[in-house]
């Protein structure tokens, strides 16, 4: 393998103590033997990339904290030396298995950023979607995590559930804000094929109502000092996820683990979702050599998700042409003020963010 070089590393831990009804990520019920064998296979894949150091590491899932303490420590011990000084090291966690022991292990190995899946603050809703914690549990866990001096703590929230009223959403926002974390990720519910909700024929919130709810979210979080730096992500005091900005700037990254995706040397790849294949060393299931046309498309799809957009000079340096010369159809969205085009920057307005998919379809 040609030695790749990237500044970001994503590691996927597919195991979960329970399967949420909306989850579309590669996941498996936790099994001690499988988990141990998986970690060994993951280390082999990781070693194959001959990584020197990276600026960001993100351990996601699944549920990384579903690993037992021994395996969890073994994982962090392996990957923590790969992080540059002053790098960002994120671990995802679920409320029900974010124990003091796990927090101590994270502190020991230099984890700087914690992301906790709260998802809802309504206990009945949590039951409906297959979560096994309560909002009261989330309060306790977040307060405990704050004692460990992470640089940043994120909480996830989902909206757009069947029967969710505007008042339900406002109550969720009030409760999630009361947790007083510096980062909040808020996603609309997507019913993807293969999920429990899809099999139940669960319906997503209609587009008009979803737009209205998003406007409530944006207004509320801005009033409380959070900047929307990406369409679904809000932070105070510039506590942005540096790792996720790698994706949104369409930069290359290592992706390691079952079902993980990566982008190296101009090639996007997806790993197998078959545990048997992965354990036997068959890691990559598909590859795509990114040509110029695809590169342009990916660049817009990711960069325009960020509220600050991208610099025109960065676009020209990458593609050898000015943005408006490459995409003359964008002019009509500039005139309608959905797209903000200055001498320096290209970005979407608040109204543009609401119809981002439509704009992209008509620009590219």
N, C-alpha and C positions, 0 to 999 in steps of 0.2 A: 504493500500500500504506500502510495506517495504520502509523505508526511504533511499533514494539514496544519494550518495555523489559524487559530481564531482566539478571540479574547473572552469567549463565553462558553460555558458548559452546562447543558441540561441533563439531568439524570432522572430516569423514571422508575419509581417503585410502584408496581401494579397492585399490591395487596391492600385489601380493605377488610375491616371487621364486619361490615355490612354493605350491601349494594343499594345506593340511592336510586330512586325511581327515574330520575332525570339524567343520570350520568352516562356520558357517551365516551369517556376515556377508557383506555385499556386497563381492565381491572380484574382481579381474582380474589376469591375468598382466601383469607389468611390461612396458611398451612405451614407449620414449622419446618418440615422437611423441604417442601418446595421453596420456601423463603431462603433457607440456607443454601440450597443448590443454586438458586437464582442469583444471590449475592456473589457467589464464586464465578458464575458465568458473566455477570456484569463487570466484575473486576478484569476478566480476560478481555472483554470488548474494550473497556476503558484503556487498558494497557496497550491495545493494538494501535491507538491513536498517538502514542508517544507524546503526550501533552507535557509541555514544560510548565508554564504558568498561565493562568487566565485571570481576568479582572472580575468576572462574575461567575458564581456557581449557583444553580437553582435545582433543588431536589424536590420533585413533584410527584403526583400520583393520580389515581390510587391514593394511598395514605402512607407516607413515609413513617409516621409515628405509630403505625400498626405493627411495625417490626418489634420483636422483643428487644429489651435493653442491650443485650449482648450484640445482636446483629446490627442494631442502630448505631452503637458505638463503633463497631467494626467498619461500617460504611463511612461514617464521618472521619474516622482515623485515616482511612484510605484516601479520601478526597481532599481533606483540609490542606495538605501540603501543596496542592495544585493552585492554591489561591495566592495572588499577588498581595503584597502589603497594601493596606487600605482598600482591598477588594470587597465586593459585596457577596455575602454567602446567605442564601435564602433556603429555608426549609418549610414546606407545607405541613400543616397539622390539623387534625380533627379534635374537636373539643373533648370527646370522650376518652381519648388516649394520649392527651398531652399532659403527662404526669410530671411530678417534680424531678423524677429521675431523668426523664427525657430532656427537660429544661437544663438540668445540670450537665448532661452530656453535650448538649448544644453549646452551652457556655464554655465548656472545656475545650471544644474543637473550633471555637472562633466563629460560630454562626452569628451573623450580624442582623439578619432580618427574618422575622417569623410571620407566616401567613396562615391565618386560622379560618377554617370553613365554618362560619356561623350560619349563613344562608337565610335564616328567618329568625325573628324574635318572638314569633307567635307559636306557642307550644303545640297547639293543635295542628298548625301547618307543618311543623317539623315532623310530627308523626305521619302526616299524610304523604310527605315526600320521602319517608324512609330513614330519617335521621334518628339517632338514638340518644341525643342530648336535649336538654331544655335550655331556654334562654338564661335561666338562673345558673345553670352549669357554665354557660359561656362567660357570664360575669365573673364567676370565681376563677376560671382558667385565665382570662385576660388579666385580671388583677394580679394573679400569681406570676404570670409571664413578665409583667412590668417590673418585678423585683430583680430580674436578671439582666437588666440594662441593655436590651437589644437596641441597635441604632434605630430600628423602625419595626412597628407591628402593623400588619394589615389584617383587616377582617373582610370576608366575602359576604355579600348579600344578594339574593335573587329576588326579582319581582316579576309580575305577570302571571301569577298562579290563577287557576280557575276560581272564580268567586271572590278574588281579592278586590276590595273596594279602595277608593282613593284614601279613605281614612285609615284603612289597614296599612297602606303604604306609608302614610305620614307617621303612624305609630311605629312602624318598623324603623323609619329614618330617625325618629326621636330616640328610640332605644339603642340603635347602632351608634348614634352620636354620643350617647351617654357612656359608651365604653371608652371614649376619649383616646382613640388610637390616631396615629398621624397619617394613616393610609386606609382608604376604603375602596374596595372593588365591588361594583354593582352591575349585575348582568341580568338581562331579560331571559326568562325561561325559554329554552329552545327544546322542542320535542323531536329528538333525532331518532332515525330508524335504529332498531335493536335495543332501545331502552324500554324499561318497564312501562313508562308513560305512553310510549308509542304503541306498544302492544295493547294498552288499555284504551287506545284511541282518544287520549287526552288532547285537548285542543289548546294551541298557543293563543295568547292574547292577540286580538286583532290589531292591525297596524296603527289605526287612528288612536285607539285607547293606549297602546304601548307608547306612542309618541307623547301623548298627554302625561303619562306617568313619568316618562323620562324628563320632561320639562319640570315636573315637580321635584324630581331628584336633583336636577342641575341647580335650580333656584335655591333649594333648601341647603345643599352642601356649600354652595358659594356664600350664602348668608352666614355660614358657620366657619368661614375661613379656609375652605378647601378649594384648591385649584383643580379643575378638570384638565389633566395634562394629556389624557388619552380618552377616547370616547366612553370607556367603562371604568376609568381609574381616576381617583381623586386623592390629593395629598395636601397636607399642611407643611409649611416650612421646607418646601422643596424636597420632601422625603420620597422622591420618585423611585420606582423600581428600575435600577440601572440595567438589570438583566433583561427585563421585558422591553426596555427601550432598544435593546439590540435587535429584537424582532421587528419593532415598529420602524426602525431605521433601515430595515432590510439588510442587515449585516449578517455575516456568516457566524455559525455557532456549531459546536459539537452537540449531537444528540445521542445519548447512550441509554440503553434499556429497552425492555419489551414495548413495542409500539411507539417508541420515540421517533421524532423526526429531527433531521439536521440539515445543515447547508454548508458545504465545504468545497473549496476549489471550484466554485461555479456549478456545483452539483447539489440538488436537493434530493434527500433520500428519506425513506421511511423504513423503520425496522419492522420485522415480523411481529404479528400479534399471537403467534403460536408459541406457547411456552416450551413445547417439546423441541421445536426447531431452534429456539433461542438457546436452550440448555445444551444443544448439540453443536453450537457454534455458528449456526446459520442466522446471522444477525439482520442483515439488510434484505428487505423484501422487494423494494423498488427504488429506482433512481431516475432522476430527470436532469439532463444537461440543460442548464438555463441559457437559452439564446437571448439575443438583444431584445426581441419583442416581449418575451416572457419577463425579462429583467425589468423592463419599463413597466409592465403591468404589475408585477409584485411590488415594485418601488412605490407606485401610487396607492395600491391597496393597503399598504402598511403605513407609509408616511403620512397620508392624509387622515389617518385615525388620530394623530396627535394634534392637540389644539394649536400648537405653535407651527405645525406644518413642517416645511423643509426650506432650506436656503436655495435660492435659484443658482448660486454659484456651485453648490454641491451637486445639483442636478447636472449642470453643464460640464463639470469636471468628470462626472461618471459617464455621461452619455454623449458628450461632445456637441451638444446642441442646447439652445435655450428651451425652457419648458413650453412657452407659447408657440414656438416654431414647431416643436414636436407634436403638440396637442392644440392645434388652432381651434378645435371645437370648444375648448375651455372658455373661449372669449365670451360666449353667451351667458355663462354662469358668473363670470366677472361682472358683466353688465347688470345681471339680476341680483348681484351682491351676495350670492351663495358662496362664491369663491373670492377670497381676498388675494389680490396680486399686487405686491409692491415691488420696488426695485430689488429688494433683498429676499423676500419671503413669499412662498405660496402656502396658503392655508384655507381651511373652510371656516365660514362664519357659523354662529350658533344655528342659524336656519339651514345652512349647508350641511352641518353635521346630521341633522334630522333626515336629510334625503341623500346621504352620502352614496348609498348603493346606486341610486338613480343617476347621480352626477358621474360616477365612475363608469357606468355602462354607456353613458353618452359622450364621455371624453375619450376613452380608450378605443 
